[in-house]
Amino acid sequence: MPKLSKFKITKRSVEALPTSKDVTFRDSELKGFAIRTKTSGTKIYLAIYRNAEGRTRSYALGTHDPLSADEARKLAKAALAKVDAGGDPAEQRKLDREAITVAELCIMFLKDLESGKITGRKGAKKKPEAIVSEKGRINRHIVPLLGKTKVRDLNQAKIKAFMRAVTDGKTAVDERVGYRARAIVKGGAGAASRSFGTLAGLMAYALDRDIISVSPCRGMKVKQGEPRKVRLDPDQYRALGDALTASDAEGETWQAVKAFRLLALTGCRLNEIGHLKWSEVDIDGQALRLADSKTGASIRPIGSEAVSLLSELSRSSDHVFPALRVKKQPYGGLAKAWARILARAKDGDADRLAGLTPHSLRHAYASVGGDLGLSELTISALLGHTAGGVTRRYVHHLDAVLIATANRVCETIACQMAGTITNGDGVE
């Protein structure tokens, strides 16, 4: 134990203290205020007290120079006042140092997410694409803006500031992440809303593990991004049809040409078509019976034009669109093929297709359904949206109605892609 001495702590007295031994000097005026000299030459101001359990604790206030004796005395009074009120400054500092940050929580969360310990709807393991999206929002928005914040210190004011920063594009980036690959991250209300959803999931995770007692996201109302309203007019559909035809003639892989044409005719998601298996294709029933879509098992009525396209394809592989070289794998080059196909648009058509993405075709399919006077429930059923038991019953019990409706939407899109003007009930 270092030897204890008592004297008045002042600037002059502290600077005169020798540092040949480890000695603690208590102030003669303020009980609990002290300074400790170290053989290293360091002089540390302390607040010494007994906590509620009767244990003697030493709370370091700071080192002499830059901290002055007068400043240290003020800090000691504040710390000792907390002790009188039942606090324990030393223990609180220890807890503060041990408190987990948002970045550390994210590491724990992602580890459990990838191992399947964190599940989605109905306890099902989250799908790879959903995990990729979560990781993207965490690594690109949450960690850069909130990573250093202690989880227990996160409050609604900080979350609102985070949302504003994402909305304003503070985390936007366009950088190279690999050979011929770039990461393009944009801001906006939609990105902020989706990032809040991920953050709320993180806080629920922290709550479940007793890291916090109340989620700071609870009760917050977040403005949703404006829904994307994508529609293709007949000229745009015709331009896309021409680009697909040109690509086929110029040697583009048949998998890409056929997959994107089927995507336009069915309104399916890109992965649903890209990973489609023949076991999921019901030609006679005019339906795709997907074993595992974004929302689980799903039945999609398809039009006769889509059926004709599928009937022309070889069944030499388990996958409808097989990989070029690797057996028993789906074709994995759709993303790059899409860029090549759009690049083959005729002069004057490039502007019509600017900004078009594969997912835009799903929104456009819904818009065609709306133009034909279909109800939202019918369109949801065609697209495989989850709308509770109503939609599921609709799909199972009204197959004939939905198939006829799918025929109308599919025929309309096929005619527009072929450059034929249609009124939605056939060719004029």
N, C-alpha and C positions, 0 to 999 in steps of 0.2 A: 504493500500500500504506500502511495506517496505520502511524504510527511506534510502535515497541515500546519500552516502558519496563518496569523491574522494581522491584517494591516489595511490601511485605507487605499483603495484602488483608484489611482489617478494616472494621468498620462505620464507624469514624471516618475512616479513610483513603479509603474509597470516597466518603463524603459530601463530602469535601474536594476531590475531583477536579473540575477544570474541564471544561466541556462545549463549549468554543469550537472544538475540533478533534476529528476522528475519530482516537482514539489507543487502542492496545491495551496494557494493563499486565499483565505476567506476575507471578504470585505468587512471592515469593522463597523460599518453603518447599516448596510442593507443585508439582512439575514438571507442567506442562500445564494448571494452573489459571490463569485470566486474567479480566480484565474489560475491556470495550471501551466507551469513551465516544463518544456521537454528538452532533453539533451540534444535534440536535433536543432534547437534554437527557436522552435515554435512556441508561441504563448497563446493559449486558448482560453477565452472567457467562458464561464460556466454558470448555470443556474442549478444549484444542488437542493434537493427537496425529498420529502417522503411522500410516496403516492398513497392511495386509499388503502392499499394492502400493508402499508407500513414499510415498504422497501425503499431504500435510499437510491435515488436516481440522479444521474448527472446529465444535464441537457446542454450540449455545446451551442453557444451563441455565435461563435465566429472567432477568427484569429486576430490578434492585435496587429494593426497595420496591415490591411486597410481599415479594420474596425477600430474605432477609438474607444477609450475608456468610458467616456460620457455616453456614446451610442450603445455600448454594451450594457451599461447600467439601465438604460431605458428598456432595452430588450429583456433584461433580467426581470425588471418590475412587471412587464407584460406577461412573461412566462409564469412567474410566481403567482400572479393574479389568477391565471387559469388554474393553477394548482389549488388555490384557495376555493375556486368554484367547483372543484371536484375533477378537474382535468388531469391529464398526464402527458405533458408535451413530448417527453422522450418516446413514450409508447406510440403517440400519434405520429411522430416522425417515422418511426419504424413501420407503422402501417402504411403511411404515405409512400415509403420507398418500396414496399412490397405490393402496393396496389397495381393491378394489371392495367395496361394501356389498351386502347382500342386496337392498335396494331397487333399486340400479343393475343388479344381475344380473337382477332381475325385468323391468326395462325392456328389456334385451337379449333375454331369453327370450320375452316377449310379442311383440316385433317379429318375431322369427324364427318364432314360432308362427303369427301371423296371415299371414305371407308364405308359409307352407307349407314352410319349411325344417325344421321339426320335425314328424315324422310319427308316426303311431300304429301299430297292428297291420299287419304285412306291408308296411310302408313307405308306407301310404296316408295322404294328408293328413287331418288331424283335422277332424272335422265341426264346423260352426258352433256347434251346441249344446254340444259338448265344449269348444270354445274359450271360450265364454261362462262355462261352469262353472269352468274353470281361472282365468280372469280374476277371477271372483268370489271364489274362495278366496285368490288372491294379494292382491287389493286390500282384501278385508275381514278377512282373518286374518293372512296372512304378513307383509305390509308393515307394518301397525300394530304387530305384536309383535316382528318381527325385522328390520325394514327398516334400522335404523341399525347393525346388527351387521356387522362385516367377514365376508365369506364364509369367509375362511381361519380366522377365530376361532370359527366355528360348531362346536359340539361336541354330543355326545349329551346332556349335562346341560342345555344351553340348549334343545335340541329337546324334551326331556321337560317342561321348564318351559313351553314353548310349547304342548305338547299339553294340559297341565293347564289352562292359561289358556283355551284354546278350549273344552275340555270344561266348564269352570265358567261359560262364557258371558261372559268378559271382553270379547269382541269383538262381543257381541250388539248389534244396533242396529235401530231402526225409524225411518226417516227418509224424508222426501219427496225424490224424485229427479227429479221432472218433473210435468207437468200430469196430475193424476189418477193418479200413479204413486208407489209407495212401495217402498223397499228394506227388507225384513224379514229380518234375519240372526239366526239362533239358534245357540247353542252345542250342546254335547252330545258324547257319544263318537263318534257317527257323523260329525259335522262335523270333529272332531279327526282321525279316521282318514282321511277323504277329504283333509283339508288336509295330512296327513303324506304321502299319496301324491303330491300336487302338489309338496311340498317335496322329496321324493326325486327327482322328475323334474327339478327345478331343480338339484339337486346333481349329477345325472348330466350335465346340460347343462354345468355348470361344470367337471366332470371332463373332458368331451370337449374343452373349450376351454382346457385346461391352467391354469385359474384355481386349482384345487386338485388335489392328487395322490391324495387318498383321500376318498370320500364319507363324511361323518359319519353318514349314515343307514344305512350298510352294517351289517348284523347286528342292527339294532334290531327288536325284536318289539313290534308295536303292537296293542293290544287293539281288535278290531273292534267297531263299534256293533252293538247287538242287531238282528237282521234284523226288518224290519217284517212283522208278521203281520196282514194285512188280510183280513177276510172279511166278506161281507154275508149276513145271514140273509134268509129269504124276505120278511119284513116290510120290510127295508131295500131289497131289490130292487124290491118292489112300490111303495114310496114313491118310488123313483127313476123307475120307469115312469110313475107318476101325474104326477110333476113334468114329465116330458118331454111327456106327453099334454096337460097343462094349458098348457105353454109353446107347443106347436103351435097350440092353440086360441086363444091370446091373441096370436098374431102373431109369435112368435119366428121368426128366420130358419130356413128348412127345412134349410140347411146344418148349423146347430148341432144341431138336434133329431136329424136323421138320423145325423150324425157321432158323437154321444155314444151313441146307441143301438147303432151299429155297433161302437163302442169296447167297450161292455159285452159284446157278443156274440162278439167275437173275441179280446179280451185283448191287442190291439195297443197300441203306444205312441201317445201323442197325435199326435206329428209324423207317424207312419206313416200314420195315418188322415187327418190334416189335409192332408198333401201327396200323398195317394194319387192316382194317375193311372189312367185307364181302360186304358192299355196294361199295367198291372200286375194287372188283374183278370181272372181266368180263371173265368168263370161255369161253363162245362162241366166244368172240372176241379175245381171247388169249392176254389179256392185263390187267395191273393194272392201274386203273384210279385214281391216288392219288389226293385227294382233297387238300392236303396241304403238299408239300415236302419242302425241304430246299430252293428251287427256286420257290415255289408257286405250283399251280396245275400242274400236270405232268402226261403224259401217257407213260407207259412202256410196249412195246411188250414183251411177255414172251414165252419161248419155250414149246413144248409139255410135256417135262419131268416135268417142273414146274407146268403146268396145271394138270397133273396126280397127283402130290403130293397134290395140293390144293383140287382136287376133292375127295380125300380120307378123308378129315377132316370134322369134325362135324360143323354144322352151328347153334349150340345151343346158341351161344353168338354173340353179335354184332362184337366182335373182332375175327380175325382169330386165334390168339394165346391168349386166355383169361387168366386172373389171376387165381391162384389156389383157392383162397378163396373169394376175393372181387368181387362182381358182377359188370358187366358193366365196368370193367377195364382191360387193357392189361396185359399180363404177364410181370412182372418187374424184373425177375431174370436172364436175358440173360447174363449180364456181368460176374456174378459168375459162371453161368453154362458153359460159354466158358472155363474158367480155369479148371473146372472139366472134360470137354470133352477132352481137350488137355492132361490132366494128364493120361487119359486112353489109350493114344497112345501105341502101341506095342513096345517092346524093339527094338531099332534101328530106330524107327520112331519118337521118341521124338526130336531128333536133326533135323529131316527134318521139324518139325513144330515149332521149337524154334523161338520165336519172331513174330509168326503169330498172327494177330489181326483180328477181324471181318471186319474192314475196308479194310484189305489187300485183302479180297475176292473180293471187288469191283475193286481194281487195277488189280488183277489177271484175272478177267472177261474181262477187257479191253485188257489185254495182249493176252488172247486167241483169242479175236476178231482180234487183230493185226496179230497174227500168221496165222489166216485164210485168211488174205489179205483184211480185211475190211478197208474202208477209215476212217479217223478220224471223218468225219462228221457222218458216219453211227454209229460208236462206241459212239459218243456223243449223238446221238438220242436214242440209246439203253439204255444209262445210265441216260438220262434225264438231260444232261448238258444244261445250257442256252447258246445258240450261236446265239441269235437274231432271227429274223423272219424266217431265212432260215431253221433252225432246226425245228421250230414249224410247218412250212408248210410241211416239209419232213414227220413229224410224222403223220399229219392229212391226207395227200394225198397219201402216199405210205405205208399204213398199211400192205398190203399184202407182199410187199418186205421186210419190217422190220420184220414181223412175221416169214417169211421164214429164214431170217438171224438170228433172235433170236433162231429159232429151231436148226440151225447149231451150234451156240455157246453153247447153253444149252445141246445139245446132246453130244458135245465134252467133256464138263465138267462132265456130268453124267457118260459117259463111263470111263473117267479117274478116277473118284471117285470109280467106281466099279472095277477098276483094269484092264480094257480092253484097249489095245493099239488102238488108232484111228488116222487116217490121216486127220480128220476134215470133211470127207464126209461120215462117217459111220464106222462100225466096220470092221477091216481087218480080 
